[in-house]
Structure formats: structure tokens, C-alpha cells
């Protein structure tokens, strides 16, 4: 039941800003075989996993939040979620209807073409030039967003984005543009720490705004999981097909690996919901941050160690003043 994944978090433990340097964050290590908890700092992670293979999500967060105006002059806020065929799924703060045109800086125009039941909207993006309205492909749109957009901080951070977020809400190995939320376990790695990891592999899952969506049905088996685009290079797939032990860096890497283990697809839409009723079959070790109550992410952690143990570890983290959520501290399950 979804209510059984609830816990009370003191407001001051929600991380509003990142720690610097990145690898000075706290790390809670849980050894399943010994049923033992160790409190350390992130830069010591290799002391616990040795030379095991790390699998990273190299998605790159785009400046997906933009502010503009309607034809009437009314202010509007738009959050790009993901491409949708040759159009885009977005969330819009403010009333719109089909046909509404939204105007942004640098000549960017969005026209609403469909209103979906889940609250998202389908829009077409165009660039207004002197003589015409030009359709934009995704990379052209990203280039404009880089100039006029804002870092899409999660709603629980409760502040406007700042200059620091442009670098800190991005992994040091971010490469492929398309995410609107960071794969947050990745944020703890520095270039120096990355160099110490001998065995690495990469995949891509573009994290969407659905990652923050709470589970709204009491029976978690009825939850409809959001889908996100993924891509796995053949070299990574070969590792996943082997019996090599894997440390999945984050819930997004975990879901992608597990989706591949079940389907053997190298790209497509991942909508896998991992929970104690659908546990992992390939990932050996999980590195993750601390997640929202009643979310699919805390249920994914419970898929590895069970609901009761998950909540006990969260209690332990709260007692030891760990920082929670996107800019917070980390947990390693070995």
C-alpha cells in the first residue's frame, strides 16, 4: 500500500543547495549480507565497492523552464518535459486552450495543439524571423533554451535557480542533452573521483518531469509508470549481458539496466516500475540519494532491501542529519 511508504522528514533536512566539493557529501553504506550500516563521506565510496563496474547515466539537463507572455499580455511559465513526435510535451502554469500562442525571448513561439488529461500540454515550437515562422528541431530548440531558459530545479527546493545551479545541477560527465531533472546520485562524482574508477560504462535515460509525480493509487500495483527515452550503447549492453557485478549509479541507471534485462531493447521508452513486487534481476549494487515519501523512487530502493529496512535506514539518516532529495546526501546498498 502506498501509505506504508510514508515517513516524516524535518523541513531543514531538505537540501536547498549542493555541498562543495561534490564528494564531501555524506554516504550511508548498507551491507545486506552483514546487515550493517556504515556512515562515511562520498569520496570513500571505492573503499566499499572495490573494482566493480559502475554504470552511469550520461544524460544532460537542459534549461527547460522558460517565462513568456500570451497574446493578451498575460504572463506564462512553461516547463518542457520531452519531445512528442515532432511536437513537445510541456507543463504550463497559466490557463491556455488549443490554439493559444505563447511568446518568449529570442523569437521563440509555442502554440498549444492539445490538452492532455494528466495536466500536460502538447505544443509546437517555432522561431519567429522577419519573414517567416520556422519549425525547430530539438537541438535548435535546446540552443535557444540555453540562452533564455532556467535550470528546472525540483519543486521542493523552493527557490529560484541561480548561477551555481548551471554547473552543480549537472553531472561532470553529462553529455547527451534531453533531461529536465538531474540523475541526482551522479551529482556526487568529481572529475578526480571519476578518474579513480577503472571500470565504467555509460547509458542514457532522459529524466522527465514524471520522476517527481507521486503515486496516487493506494494499491501500488495499479500505478501507471511514466515513460522516458533511453539508449544503451552496444559496449554497455555486452557488459549487462555478462555476469560482471554492477554498481548502478542512481535510480535512472537502475531502471534502464533492468528494462534491458527484461526486453533486450537498446533504445526506446522505459516505463519499468521497480518495487518489492517487481525486484531487480540484474543490478547487484545500488547508489542513490534519499527520496520523497510515497514516491516510485523510494519503492525502487525497497525493491532491493524491502520496505521495512528502507524506512529504518531513512530513520537512521534523519537521526544523523543527512540531507535529503536532489542536492542531498547518498546511500550505497551493497
SVG drawing of the C-alpha trace seen along z (x, -y; Angstrom):
<svg xmlns="http://www.w3.org/2000/svg" viewBox="-9 -42 51 56">
<polyline fill="none" stroke="black" stroke-width="0.4" points="0.0,0.0 1.3,-3.4 0.6,-4.8 3.1,-2.3 5.9,-4.2 5.3,-7.4 7.8,-9.0 8.2,-12.3 11.1,-14.5 12.0,-17.7 11.9,-20.6 15.5,-21.7 16.8,-18.4 15.6,-19.2 18.8,-20.3 18.3,-23.7 21.9,-24.0 24.6,-21.5 27.6,-20.8 31.0,-21.6 33.1,-19.9 30.6,-17.3 32.3,-14.3 32.2,-15.8 28.5,-14.7 27.6,-12.1 27.3,-8.5 25.3,-5.8 26.5,-2.4 24.3,0.6 25.8,4.1 23.0,6.5 25.0,9.7 26.2,8.4 23.1,6.2 25.5,3.4 25.3,-0.3 28.4,-2.5 28.4,-6.3 31.2,-7.9 31.7,-10.5 31.2,-10.1 34.8,-10.3 35.4,-7.0 32.9,-5.1 35.6,-3.0 36.5,-1.5 33.2,0.3 32.9,1.5 36.5,2.1 36.9,2.5 33.3,3.3 31.8,1.9 30.0,-1.5 27.2,-2.2 26.4,-5.9 23.6,-7.8 25.2,-10.5 22.0,-12.5 22.4,-16.2 19.9,-18.6 18.6,-21.3 17.3,-24.7 13.8,-23.6 11.9,-26.3 11.0,-29.4 8.9,-32.5 6.9,-34.4 3.6,-36.0 0.3,-35.2 -1.0,-37.3 -3.2,-39.0 0.0,-40.0 -0.6,-37.7 2.5,-36.1 3.1,-32.4 5.6,-29.8 6.4,-26.7 8.3,-23.6 9.5,-21.5 9.1,-17.8 10.1,-15.9 9.8,-15.6 6.5,-14.0 6.9,-13.0 7.6,-16.3 5.9,-18.2 6.7,-18.5 5.0,-17.6 5.1,-20.5 3.6,-21.8 2.2,-25.3 1.4,-27.4 -1.5,-29.6 -4.7,-29.0 -4.4,-28.0 -6.6,-26.5 -5.9,-24.8 -4.6,-27.5 -3.1,-29.7 0.2,-31.1 2.9,-31.8 5.8,-34.2 9.3,-34.1 12.6,-35.9 14.8,-35.4 11.7,-35.0 10.6,-31.6 6.9,-30.9 4.9,-27.9 1.5,-27.0 -0.8,-24.8 -2.2,-22.0 -3.6,-19.6 -4.6,-19.5 -4.0,-16.1 -5.9,-14.7 -2.8,-14.4 -2.3,-18.1 0.4,-18.2 0.1,-20.1 1.3,-19.3 2.9,-22.3 4.7,-23.1 7.8,-25.3 8.7,-27.7 11.2,-30.5 9.8,-33.9 12.1,-35.6 11.5,-38.7 9.8,-36.9 8.5,-33.6 7.8,-31.1 10.5,-28.4 10.0,-25.0 12.7,-23.9 14.3,-20.5 15.2,-19.5 18.9,-20.6 17.9,-24.0 15.3,-24.4 17.9,-23.4 20.3,-26.1 17.6,-28.7 16.7,-27.4 20.4,-27.6 20.1,-31.4 16.7,-32.1 15.9,-29.2 16.3,-28.4 17.6,-25.3 14.5,-23.3 15.0,-22.9 12.6,-20.4 9.6,-22.0 10.7,-21.0 13.8,-23.2 11.5,-26.2 13.8,-28.9 14.6,-30.4 17.5,-28.9 20.9,-30.7 24.2,-30.7 25.5,-27.9 22.8,-25.6 24.0,-25.7 27.1,-23.7 26.0,-21.9 22.7,-20.5 24.6,-18.6 26.9,-15.6 30.5,-16.2 30.1,-13.5 26.8,-14.9 26.9,-14.5 23.5,-13.9 21.0,-16.7 17.4,-15.9 16.8,-15.6 14.6,-18.0 15.8,-16.6 19.2,-15.5 20.1,-11.9 21.0,-13.0 23.2,-10.2 25.6,-11.3 26.0,-14.7 28.4,-13.5 31.2,-12.5 34.1,-14.8 36.5,-14.5 39.1,-13.3 36.9,-10.6 35.8,-9.5 39.4,-9.0 40.0,-6.6 37.2,-4.3 38.8,-1.9 35.7,-0.1 33.0,-2.4 30.1,-2.1 27.5,-4.6 23.9,-4.6 21.4,-7.4 17.9,-7.9 16.5,-11.4 14.9,-12.0 11.4,-13.6 9.2,-15.6 7.3,-12.5 10.1,-11.4 8.5,-13.8 5.0,-12.5 3.7,-10.9 2.0,-7.5 -1.7,-8.4 -3.3,-5.0 -3.3,-3.1 -2.5,0.2 0.9,-0.3 0.2,2.4 -2.3,0.1 0.2,-2.8 0.8,-3.7 4.5,-4.5 5.7,-7.4 7.9,-6.6 11.3,-8.1 13.5,-7.7 16.6,-5.6 19.6,-4.4 22.2,-1.8 25.5,-1.5 26.4,2.0 29.5,1.9 27.4,1.3 24.9,4.0 27.7,6.5 28.6,5.8 25.0,6.1 24.8,9.5 27.8,10.7 27.9,11.8 30.1,8.9 29.0,7.2 27.4,3.8 27.0,0.7 24.1,-1.2 24.6,-4.9 21.1,-6.1 17.5,-5.0 17.6,-6.0 20.5,-3.8 18.9,-1.0 15.6,-1.2 17.3,-1.3 19.5,1.7 16.6,3.7 14.4,2.8 17.2,4.0 17.5,7.2 13.8,7.9 13.4,6.8 17.0,6.7 16.0,3.4 18.9,1.0 16.6,-2.1 13.0,-3.1 10.7,-4.1 11.4,-2.8 8.4,-2.6 9.6,0.0 8.3,-0.3 10.6,1.5 9.2,2.2 9.2,5.2 6.7,7.0 9.0,6.5 12.6,6.7 15.8,6.2 17.2,9.2 20.5,7.7 21.8,4.8 23.9,6.0 24.6,2.8 22.6,-0.5 23.9,-4.0 21.1,-6.5 20.0,-9.7 17.2,-9.9 13.8,-10.2 10.3,-11.6 7.8,-9.7 5.3,-7.6 7.3,-8.0 8.2,-5.4 11.9,-6.1 11.6,-5.0 9.7,-1.9 12.7,-1.2 15.0,-1.2 12.6,1.1 12.8,3.5 16.5,4.1 16.1,4.3 12.4,4.4 10.1,1.7 10.8,2.1 14.5,1.9 14.3,-1.0 12.2,-3.0 14.6,-2.0 17.6,-3.3 15.7,-6.6 15.1,-6.9 18.8,-6.4 19.6,-9.0 17.3,-11.5 18.7,-10.9 22.2,-11.6 21.1,-14.8 21.6,-13.5 20.4,-16.0 17.6,-14.7 16.5,-14.8 18.2,-16.1 21.0,-18.2 21.2,-15.9 23.4,-13.0 23.7,-9.5 23.1,-5.9 25.0,-2.8 23.4,0.6 26.0,3.4"/>
</svg>
